[in-house]
Amino acid sequence: MARTAARPHAALRLRTNKPKASRTPKRGSRPARRGRRPLPLPVRVLAMLFAFAFMVAFAVVLARLTLQPSPASVALAHTNLHPGRSLQAYLDQPALRDAVKQIGGNLLLGVPFGLLLPVLAPRTLGILRVLLLTAIVMLLVECAQGALVTGRAFDVDDVILNTTGALVGYLLLGRRLSRAVHS
């Protein structure tokens, strides 16, 4: 009793069942966004179907670009297991256009993964999972190139550049697209 007499406001607080006026959010939780309503279900389904169709079309383009034989390149194709070696070779070329074409093309091949995967599977795919899935798919493509396609070779720098492209796509637009469709 002596304790509650010294602090009468504490005793009153225990007796009342009023909810606290301001609760601090839990650590690591996001504050609720006000004014943002989720898209209607038909629009979300349509967006996901569009993303799926675009991903299938992209897979066809990816296969045509990477798994088509290149007999003229047989003498030029060399397996690269050392990160950075091909990048250095691209940058050492006298024509800057060829380096931009090689590096930029590999970056662009990864961007659709960063854009579309978060729309197709928003709750299961964070940034690390998008990057891991992109790296696995591109690693499989490079293995198929090296083992099965004439004039093509495995290049670890291509996997790194493709995964970096997915990161860029995710950070620039993929995360926002996912939130817009699945808010």
MARBA-3410 file (N, C-alpha, C, O; in Angstrom, 1 decimal):
183
0.8,-1.2,0.0,0.0,0.0,0.0,0.9,1.3,0.0,0.5,2.3,-0.6 ~ 2.0,1.2,0.6,2.9,2.4,0.7,3.3,2.8,-0.7,3.5,3.9,-1.0 ~ 3.5,1.8,-1.5,4.0,2.1,-2.9,3.0,2.9,-3.7,3.3,3.8,-4.3 ~ 1.7,2.4,-3.6,0.7,3.1,-4.4,0.4,4.5,-3.8,-0.1,5.4,-4.5 ~ 0.5,4.6,-2.5,0.3,5.9,-1.9,1.3,6.9,-2.4,1.0,8.1,-2.6
2.6,6.5,-2.6,3.6,7.4,-3.1,3.4,7.8,-4.6,3.8,8.9,-5.0 ~ 2.7,6.9,-5.3,2.5,7.2,-6.7,1.0,7.0,-7.0,0.6,5.9,-7.5 ~ 0.2,7.9,-6.7,-1.3,7.7,-6.9,-1.7,7.5,-8.4,-2.6,6.8,-8.7 ~ -0.9,8.2,-9.3,-1.3,8.1,-10.7,-1.1,6.7,-11.2,-1.7,6.3,-12.2 ~ -0.1,6.0,-10.7,0.1,4.6,-11.1,-1.0,3.7,-10.7,-1.4,2.8,-11.5
-1.6,3.9,-9.6,-2.7,3.1,-9.1,-3.9,3.4,-10.0,-4.7,2.5,-10.3 ~ -4.1,4.6,-10.4,-5.3,5.0,-11.2,-5.1,4.4,-12.6,-6.1,3.9,-13.2 ~ -3.9,4.4,-13.1,-3.7,3.8,-14.4,-4.0,2.3,-14.5,-4.5,1.8,-15.5 ~ -3.7,1.6,-13.4,-3.9,0.2,-13.3,-5.4,-0.1,-13.3,-5.9,-1.2,-13.8 ~ -6.2,0.8,-12.7,-7.6,0.5,-12.5,-8.4,0.8,-13.7,-9.5,0.2,-14.0
-8.0,1.7,-14.5,-8.8,2.1,-15.7,-8.4,1.2,-16.9,-7.3,0.7,-17.0 ~ -9.4,0.9,-17.7,-9.2,0.0,-18.8,-9.1,0.8,-20.1,-9.4,0.3,-21.2 ~ -8.7,2.1,-20.1,-8.6,2.9,-21.3,-7.4,2.5,-22.1,-6.4,2.2,-21.5 ~ -7.6,2.4,-23.4,-6.4,2.1,-24.2,-5.4,3.2,-24.2,-5.9,4.4,-24.1 ~ -4.2,3.0,-24.4,-3.2,4.0,-24.5,-3.4,4.8,-25.7,-3.8,4.3,-26.8
-3.2,6.1,-25.6,-3.5,7.0,-26.7,-2.5,6.8,-27.8,-2.8,6.8,-29.0 ~ -1.2,6.7,-27.5,-0.2,6.6,-28.5,0.6,5.3,-28.2,1.4,5.3,-27.2 ~ 0.5,4.4,-29.1,1.4,3.2,-28.9,2.5,3.3,-29.9,2.4,3.7,-31.0 ~ 3.7,2.9,-29.4,4.8,2.9,-30.3,4.8,1.6,-31.1,4.6,0.6,-30.5 ~ 5.1,1.7,-32.3,5.1,0.5,-33.1,6.3,-0.5,-32.7,7.3,0.0,-32.2
6.0,-1.7,-33.0,7.0,-2.7,-32.7,8.3,-2.5,-33.5,8.2,-1.9,-34.6 ~ 9.4,-2.9,-33.0,10.6,-2.7,-33.7,10.6,-3.5,-35.0,10.3,-4.7,-34.9 ~ 11.0,-2.9,-36.1,11.1,-3.6,-37.3,9.7,-3.6,-38.1,9.7,-4.0,-39.3 ~ 8.6,-3.1,-37.5,7.4,-3.2,-38.2,7.2,-1.8,-38.9,7.7,-0.8,-38.5 ~ 6.4,-1.9,-40.0,6.2,-0.7,-40.8,4.9,0.0,-40.3,4.0,-0.7,-39.9
4.9,1.3,-40.3,3.7,2.0,-40.0,2.6,1.8,-41.0,3.0,1.6,-42.2 ~ 1.4,1.7,-40.6,0.3,1.5,-41.6,0.2,2.7,-42.5,0.3,3.9,-42.1 ~ 0.0,2.4,-43.8,-0.1,3.5,-44.8,-1.6,3.9,-44.9,-2.4,3.0,-45.0 ~ -1.8,5.1,-44.8,-3.2,5.6,-44.8,-3.5,6.1,-46.2,-2.6,6.7,-46.9 ~ -4.7,6.0,-46.6,-5.2,6.5,-47.9,-4.8,5.6,-49.1,-5.2,6.0,-50.2
-4.2,4.5,-48.9,-3.8,3.6,-50.0,-4.8,2.4,-49.9,-4.7,1.6,-49.0 ~ -5.6,2.3,-50.9,-6.5,1.2,-51.0,-6.0,0.2,-52.0,-5.3,0.6,-53.0 ~ -6.2,-1.1,-51.7,-5.7,-2.1,-52.6,-6.5,-2.0,-53.9,-7.6,-1.6,-54.0 ~ -5.8,-2.4,-55.0,-6.5,-2.5,-56.3,-7.6,-3.5,-56.3,-7.5,-4.5,-55.5 ~ -8.6,-3.3,-57.0,-9.7,-4.3,-57.1,-9.1,-5.7,-57.6,-8.2,-5.7,-58.4
-9.7,-6.7,-57.2,-9.2,-8.1,-57.5,-9.1,-8.3,-59.0,-8.1,-8.9,-59.4 ~ -10.0,-7.9,-59.8,-9.9,-8.2,-61.3,-8.6,-7.4,-61.8,-8.0,-8.0,-62.7 ~ -8.3,-6.3,-61.3,-7.2,-5.5,-61.8,-5.9,-6.2,-61.4,-4.9,-6.3,-62.1 ~ -5.9,-6.7,-60.1,-4.7,-7.4,-59.6,-4.5,-8.7,-60.4,-3.3,-9.0,-60.8 ~ -5.5,-9.4,-60.7,-5.4,-10.7,-61.5,-4.9,-10.4,-62.9,-4.1,-11.1,-63.4
-5.4,-9.3,-63.5,-5.0,-8.9,-64.8,-3.5,-8.5,-64.8,-2.8,-8.9,-65.8 ~ -3.1,-7.8,-63.8,-1.7,-7.4,-63.7,-0.8,-8.6,-63.6,0.3,-8.7,-64.2 ~ -1.2,-9.6,-62.8,-0.4,-10.8,-62.6,-0.4,-11.6,-63.9,0.6,-12.2,-64.2 ~ -1.5,-11.7,-64.6,-1.5,-12.4,-65.9,-0.6,-11.7,-66.9,0.1,-12.4,-67.6 ~ -0.6,-10.4,-66.9,0.2,-9.7,-67.8,1.7,-10.0,-67.5,2.5,-10.2,-68.4
2.0,-9.9,-66.2,3.4,-10.2,-65.7,3.8,-11.6,-66.1,5.0,-11.8,-66.5 ~ 2.9,-12.6,-65.9,3.2,-14.0,-66.3,3.5,-14.1,-67.8,4.4,-14.7,-68.2 ~ 2.6,-13.5,-68.6,2.7,-13.5,-70.1,4.0,-12.9,-70.5,4.7,-13.4,-71.4 ~ 4.4,-11.8,-69.9,5.6,-11.1,-70.2,6.8,-11.9,-69.8,7.8,-12.0,-70.5 ~ 6.7,-12.6,-68.7,7.8,-13.5,-68.2,8.0,-14.7,-69.2,9.1,-15.0,-69.5
6.9,-15.2,-69.7,7.0,-16.3,-70.7,7.7,-15.8,-71.9,8.5,-16.5,-72.5 ~ 7.2,-14.6,-72.4,7.8,-14.1,-73.6,9.3,-13.8,-73.4,10.1,-14.0,-74.3 ~ 9.6,-13.3,-72.2,11.0,-13.0,-71.9,11.8,-14.3,-71.9,13.0,-14.3,-72.4 ~ 11.3,-15.4,-71.4,12.0,-16.7,-71.4,12.3,-17.1,-72.8,13.4,-17.7,-73.1 ~ 11.3,-16.9,-73.7,11.6,-17.3,-75.1,12.7,-16.5,-75.7,13.6,-17.0,-76.4
12.7,-15.1,-75.5,13.7,-14.3,-76.0,15.1,-14.6,-75.4,16.1,-14.7,-76.1 ~ 15.1,-14.9,-74.1,16.3,-15.3,-73.4,16.9,-16.6,-74.0,18.1,-16.7,-74.2 ~ 16.0,-17.5,-74.3,16.5,-18.8,-74.9,17.0,-18.6,-76.3,18.1,-19.1,-76.6 ~ 16.4,-17.7,-77.1,16.9,-17.5,-78.4,18.2,-16.7,-78.4,19.1,-17.0,-79.2 ~ 18.3,-15.8,-77.5,19.6,-15.0,-77.4,20.8,-15.8,-76.9,21.9,-15.6,-77.3
20.5,-16.7,-75.9,21.6,-17.4,-75.2,21.9,-18.8,-75.6,23.0,-19.3,-75.5 ~ 20.8,-19.5,-76.2,21.0,-20.9,-76.4,21.0,-21.2,-77.9,20.9,-22.3,-78.4 ~ 21.2,-20.2,-78.7,21.3,-20.4,-80.2,22.8,-20.6,-80.5,23.6,-19.8,-80.1 ~ 23.1,-21.6,-81.3,24.5,-21.8,-81.7,25.1,-20.7,-82.4,24.4,-19.9,-83.2 ~ 26.4,-20.5,-82.2,27.1,-19.4,-82.9,28.4,-20.0,-83.5,29.5,-19.9,-82.8
28.3,-20.7,-84.6,29.5,-21.4,-85.2,30.7,-20.4,-85.5,31.8,-20.8,-85.4 ~ 30.4,-19.2,-85.8,31.4,-18.2,-86.0,32.3,-17.9,-84.8,33.4,-17.4,-84.9 ~ 31.7,-18.1,-83.6,32.4,-17.8,-82.4,33.1,-18.9,-81.7,33.6,-18.8,-80.6 ~ 33.2,-20.1,-82.4,33.8,-21.3,-81.7,35.3,-20.9,-81.3,35.6,-21.3,-80.2 ~ 36.0,-20.3,-82.1,37.4,-19.9,-81.8,37.5,-18.9,-80.7,38.5,-18.8,-80.0
36.5,-18.1,-80.5,36.5,-17.0,-79.5,35.9,-17.3,-78.2,36.3,-16.7,-77.2 ~ 35.1,-18.4,-78.1,34.4,-18.7,-76.9,35.3,-19.5,-76.0,35.9,-20.5,-76.3 ~ 35.5,-18.9,-74.8,36.3,-19.6,-73.7,35.6,-19.5,-72.4,34.9,-18.5,-72.0 ~ 35.6,-20.6,-71.7,35.0,-20.7,-70.4,35.7,-19.8,-69.4,37.0,-19.7,-69.4 ~ 34.9,-19.0,-68.6,35.5,-18.1,-67.6,34.9,-18.4,-66.3,33.7,-18.3,-66.0
35.8,-18.9,-65.4,35.4,-19.2,-64.0,35.9,-18.1,-63.0,35.7,-18.2,-61.8 ~ 36.6,-17.1,-63.5,37.2,-16.1,-62.7,36.4,-14.8,-62.8,36.4,-14.1,-63.8 ~ 35.7,-14.4,-61.7,34.9,-13.1,-61.8,35.8,-11.9,-62.2,36.9,-11.7,-61.6 ~ 35.3,-11.2,-63.1,36.0,-10.0,-63.5,36.9,-10.1,-64.8,37.2,-9.1,-65.4 ~ 37.2,-11.3,-65.1,38.1,-11.6,-66.3,37.5,-11.1,-67.6,38.1,-10.4,-68.4
36.2,-11.5,-67.8,35.5,-11.1,-69.1,35.3,-9.7,-69.1,35.4,-9.0,-70.1 ~ 34.9,-9.1,-67.9,34.6,-7.7,-67.8,35.9,-6.9,-68.3,35.8,-5.9,-69.0 ~ 37.0,-7.3,-67.8,38.3,-6.7,-68.1,38.6,-6.8,-69.6,39.0,-5.9,-70.3 ~ 38.3,-8.0,-70.2,38.5,-8.2,-71.6,37.5,-7.3,-72.4,38.0,-6.7,-73.4 ~ 36.3,-7.1,-71.9,35.4,-6.2,-72.6,35.9,-4.8,-72.6,35.8,-4.1,-73.6
36.4,-4.4,-71.5,36.8,-3.0,-71.3,38.1,-2.7,-72.0,38.4,-1.5,-72.3 ~ 38.9,-3.7,-72.3,40.2,-3.6,-73.0,40.0,-3.5,-74.5,41.0,-3.2,-75.2 ~ 38.8,-3.8,-75.0,38.6,-3.8,-76.4,38.7,-2.3,-76.9,38.4,-1.4,-76.2 ~ 39.2,-2.2,-78.1,39.4,-0.8,-78.7,38.1,-0.1,-78.9,38.0,1.1,-78.8 ~ 37.0,-0.8,-79.3,35.7,-0.2,-79.5,34.9,-0.2,-78.3,34.5,-1.3,-77.8
34.6,1.0,-77.8,33.7,1.1,-76.6,32.3,0.6,-76.8,31.7,0.0,-75.9 ~ 31.9,0.7,-78.0,30.5,0.2,-78.4,30.4,-1.3,-78.1,29.3,-1.7,-77.6 ~ 31.4,-2.1,-78.4,31.4,-3.5,-78.1,31.3,-3.8,-76.6,30.5,-4.7,-76.2 ~ 32.0,-3.1,-75.8,32.0,-3.3,-74.4,30.6,-2.9,-73.8,30.1,-3.6,-73.0 ~ 30.1,-1.8,-74.3,28.7,-1.3,-73.8,27.7,-2.4,-74.2,26.8,-2.7,-73.5
27.8,-2.9,-75.4,26.9,-3.9,-75.9,26.9,-5.2,-75.0,25.9,-5.7,-74.7 ~ 28.1,-5.7,-74.7,28.3,-6.9,-73.9,27.8,-6.7,-72.5,27.0,-7.4,-72.0 ~ 28.3,-5.6,-71.9,28.0,-5.4,-70.4,26.5,-5.0,-70.3,25.8,-5.5,-69.5 ~ 26.1,-4.0,-71.1,24.7,-3.5,-71.0,23.7,-4.6,-71.4,22.7,-4.7,-70.8 ~ 24.0,-5.4,-72.4,23.1,-6.5,-72.7,22.9,-7.5,-71.6,21.8,-7.9,-71.4
24.0,-7.8,-71.0,23.9,-8.8,-69.8,23.2,-8.1,-68.7,22.4,-8.8,-68.0 ~ 23.4,-6.9,-68.4,22.6,-6.2,-67.4,21.1,-6.2,-67.7,20.3,-6.5,-66.8 ~ 20.8,-5.9,-68.9,19.4,-5.8,-69.4,18.7,-7.1,-69.3,17.5,-7.2,-69.1 ~ 19.4,-8.2,-69.5,18.8,-9.6,-69.5,18.3,-9.9,-68.1,17.4,-10.7,-67.9 ~ 18.9,-9.3,-67.0,18.4,-9.6,-65.7,17.3,-8.7,-65.2,16.6,-9.1,-64.2
17.1,-7.5,-65.8,16.1,-6.6,-65.3,14.7,-7.2,-65.2,14.0,-6.9,-64.2 ~ 14.2,-7.9,-66.2,12.8,-8.4,-66.1,12.6,-9.3,-64.9,11.5,-9.4,-64.3 ~ 13.7,-10.0,-64.4,13.5,-10.8,-63.2,13.2,-9.9,-62.0,12.3,-10.2,-61.2 ~ 13.9,-8.8,-61.9,13.7,-7.8,-60.8,12.4,-7.1,-60.9,11.8,-6.7,-59.9 ~ 11.8,-7.0,-62.1,10.5,-6.3,-62.3,9.4,-7.3,-62.0,8.4,-6.9,-61.4
9.5,-8.4,-62.6,8.3,-9.3,-62.7,8.1,-10.3,-61.5,7.0,-10.6,-61.1 ~ 9.2,-10.8,-61.0,9.1,-11.8,-59.9,8.4,-11.2,-58.7,7.6,-11.9,-58.1 ~ 8.7,-10.0,-58.3,7.9,-9.4,-57.1,6.4,-9.3,-57.4,5.6,-9.3,-56.5 ~ 6.0,-9.1,-58.7,4.6,-9.0,-59.0,4.0,-10.3,-59.0,2.8,-10.5,-58.6 ~ 4.7,-11.3,-59.5,4.1,-12.7,-59.6,4.0,-13.4,-58.2,3.1,-14.1,-57.9
5.0,-13.1,-57.3,5.0,-13.8,-56.0,5.4,-12.7,-54.9,6.5,-12.8,-54.5 ~ 4.6,-11.8,-54.6,5.0,-10.7,-53.8,5.4,-11.0,-52.3,6.4,-10.5,-51.8 ~ 4.7,-11.9,-51.7,5.0,-12.1,-50.3,6.1,-13.1,-50.1,6.8,-13.1,-49.0 ~ 6.4,-13.9,-51.1,7.4,-14.9,-50.9,8.8,-14.4,-51.4,9.8,-15.0,-51.1 ~ 8.8,-13.3,-52.2,10.0,-12.9,-52.8,10.5,-11.5,-52.4,9.9,-10.5,-52.8
11.4,-11.5,-51.5,12.1,-10.2,-51.1,13.3,-10.1,-52.0,13.5,-10.8,-53.0 ~ 14.1,-9.1,-51.8,15.2,-8.8,-52.6,16.2,-9.9,-52.7,16.7,-10.2,-53.8 ~ 16.5,-10.5,-51.6,17.5,-11.6,-51.6,17.0,-12.8,-52.4,17.7,-13.5,-53.1 ~ 15.7,-13.1,-52.3,15.2,-14.3,-53.0,15.1,-14.0,-54.5,15.3,-14.9,-55.3 ~ 14.8,-12.8,-54.8,14.8,-12.4,-56.3,16.2,-12.6,-56.8,16.4,-13.1,-57.9
17.2,-12.1,-56.1,18.6,-12.2,-56.6,19.0,-13.7,-56.6,19.7,-14.1,-57.6 ~ 18.7,-14.4,-55.6,19.1,-15.9,-55.6,18.4,-16.6,-56.8,19.0,-17.4,-57.4 ~ 17.1,-16.4,-57.0,16.4,-17.1,-58.1,17.0,-16.7,-59.4,17.2,-17.5,-60.3 ~ 17.3,-15.4,-59.6,17.9,-14.9,-60.8,19.2,-15.5,-61.1,19.6,-16.0,-62.2 ~ 20.1,-15.6,-60.0,21.4,-16.2,-60.1,21.3,-17.7,-60.5,22.1,-18.2,-61.3
20.3,-18.4,-59.9,20.2,-19.8,-60.2,19.8,-20.0,-61.7,20.3,-20.8,-62.4 ~ 18.8,-19.2,-62.1,18.3,-19.4,-63.5,19.4,-19.0,-64.5,19.7,-19.8,-65.4 ~ 20.1,-18.0,-64.2,21.2,-17.6,-65.1,22.4,-18.5,-65.1,23.1,-18.8,-66.1 ~ 22.6,-19.1,-63.9,23.7,-20.1,-63.8,23.3,-21.4,-64.6,24.2,-21.9,-65.3 ~ 22.0,-21.7,-64.6,21.6,-22.9,-65.4,21.7,-22.5,-66.9,22.1,-23.4,-67.7
21.4,-21.3,-67.3,21.5,-20.9,-68.7,23.0,-21.0,-69.1,23.3,-21.5,-70.2 ~ 23.9,-20.5,-68.3,25.3,-20.5,-68.6,25.8,-21.9,-68.7,26.7,-22.2,-69.5 ~ 25.4,-22.8,-67.8,25.8,-24.2,-67.9,25.3,-24.8,-69.2,26.1,-25.6,-69.8 ~ 24.1,-24.5,-69.6,23.6,-25.1,-70.8,24.4,-24.5,-72.0,24.7,-25.3,-72.9 ~ 24.7,-23.3,-72.0,25.5,-22.7,-73.0,26.9,-23.4,-73.1,27.3,-23.8,-74.2
27.5,-23.6,-72.0,28.9,-24.2,-72.0,28.9,-25.6,-72.4,29.8,-26.1,-73.0 ~ 27.8,-26.4,-72.0,27.8,-27.8,-72.3,27.1,-28.2,-73.6,27.5,-29.2,-74.2 ~ 26.2,-27.4,-74.0,25.3,-27.9,-75.2,25.4,-27.1,-76.4,25.0,-27.6,-77.5 ~ 25.8,-25.8,-76.4,25.6,-24.9,-77.5,27.0,-24.7,-78.2,28.0,-24.3,-77.5 ~ 27.1,-24.9,-79.5,28.3,-24.6,-80.2,28.6,-23.1,-80.3,27.7,-22.3,-80.6
29.8,-22.8,-80.0,30.2,-21.4,-80.1,29.9,-20.6,-78.9,30.0,-19.3,-78.9 ~ 29.4,-21.2,-77.8,29.1,-20.5,-76.6,29.9,-21.2,-75.4,30.3,-22.3,-75.6 ~ 30.1,-20.4,-74.4,30.8,-20.9,-73.2,30.3,-20.4,-71.9,29.6,-19.4,-71.9 ~ 30.6,-21.1,-70.9,30.2,-20.7,-69.5,31.0,-19.4,-69.1,32.2,-19.4,-69.3 ~ 30.3,-18.4,-68.6,31.0,-17.2,-68.2,30.4,-16.7,-66.9,29.2,-16.3,-66.9
31.1,-16.8,-65.8,30.6,-16.4,-64.5,30.3,-14.9,-64.5,29.4,-14.4,-63.7 ~ 31.0,-14.1,-65.3,30.7,-12.6,-65.3,29.3,-12.4,-65.9,28.6,-11.4,-65.5 ~ 28.8,-13.2,-66.8,27.5,-13.0,-67.3,26.4,-13.3,-66.2,25.5,-12.5,-66.1 ~ 26.7,-14.3,-65.3,25.8,-14.5,-64.2,25.8,-13.3,-63.3,24.7,-12.9,-62.8 ~ 26.9,-12.8,-63.0,27.0,-11.6,-62.1,26.3,-10.4,-62.7,25.6,-9.7,-62.0
26.5,-10.1,-64.0,25.9,-9.0,-64.6,24.4,-9.2,-64.7,23.6,-8.2,-64.5 ~ 23.9,-10.4,-65.0,22.5,-10.6,-65.0,21.8,-10.4,-63.7,20.7,-9.8,-63.6 ~ 22.5,-10.9,-62.6,21.9,-10.8,-61.3,22.0,-9.3,-60.9,21.0,-8.8,-60.2 ~ 23.0,-8.6,-61.3,23.0,-7.1,-61.0,21.9,-6.4,-61.7,21.3,-5.5,-61.1 ~ 21.6,-6.8,-62.9,20.4,-6.3,-63.6,19.1,-6.5,-62.9,18.3,-5.6,-62.9
19.0,-7.7,-62.3,17.8,-8.0,-61.5,17.7,-7.1,-60.3,16.6,-6.6,-60.0 ~ 18.8,-6.8,-59.7,18.9,-5.9,-58.5,18.4,-4.5,-58.9,17.6,-3.9,-58.3 ~ 19.0,-4.0,-60.1,18.6,-2.7,-60.6,17.1,-2.6,-60.9,16.4,-1.7,-60.5 ~ 16.6,-3.6,-61.5,15.1,-3.7,-61.9,14.3,-3.7,-60.6,13.3,-3.0,-60.5 ~ 14.7,-4.5,-59.6,13.9,-4.6,-58.4,13.9,-3.2,-57.6,12.9,-2.8,-57.2
15.1,-2.6,-57.5,15.2,-1.4,-56.8,14.6,-0.2,-57.5,13.9,0.6,-56.8 ~ 14.7,-0.1,-58.8,14.1,1.0,-59.5,12.6,0.9,-59.6,11.9,1.9,-59.5 ~ 12.0,-0.3,-59.9,10.6,-0.4,-60.2,9.9,-1.6,-59.7,8.7,-1.6,-59.4 ~ 10.6,-2.7,-59.6,10.0,-4.0,-59.2,9.3,-3.9,-57.8,8.2,-4.4,-57.7 ~ 9.9,-3.3,-56.9,9.3,-3.2,-55.5,8.1,-2.4,-55.6,7.1,-2.7,-54.9
8.1,-1.3,-56.3,7.0,-0.4,-56.4,5.8,-1.1,-57.1,4.6,-0.9,-56.8 ~ 6.1,-1.8,-58.2,5.1,-2.5,-59.0,4.4,-3.5,-58.1,3.2,-3.6,-58.1 ~ 5.2,-4.2,-57.3,4.6,-5.2,-56.4,3.7,-4.6,-55.4,2.6,-5.1,-55.1 ~ 4.1,-3.5,-54.8,3.3,-2.8,-53.8,2.0,-2.2,-54.4,1.0,-2.2,-53.8 ~ 2.1,-1.7,-55.7,1.0,-1.2,-56.4,-0.1,-2.3,-56.6,-1.3,-2.0,-56.5
0.4,-3.4,-57.0,-0.5,-4.5,-57.4,-1.0,-5.2,-56.1,-2.2,-5.6,-56.0 ~ -0.2,-5.4,-55.1,-0.5,-6.2,-53.9,-0.5,-5.3,-52.7,0.1,-5.8,-51.7 ~ -1.0,-4.2,-52.6,-0.9,-3.3,-51.4,-1.7,-3.9,-50.3,-1.8,-3.3,-49.2
END
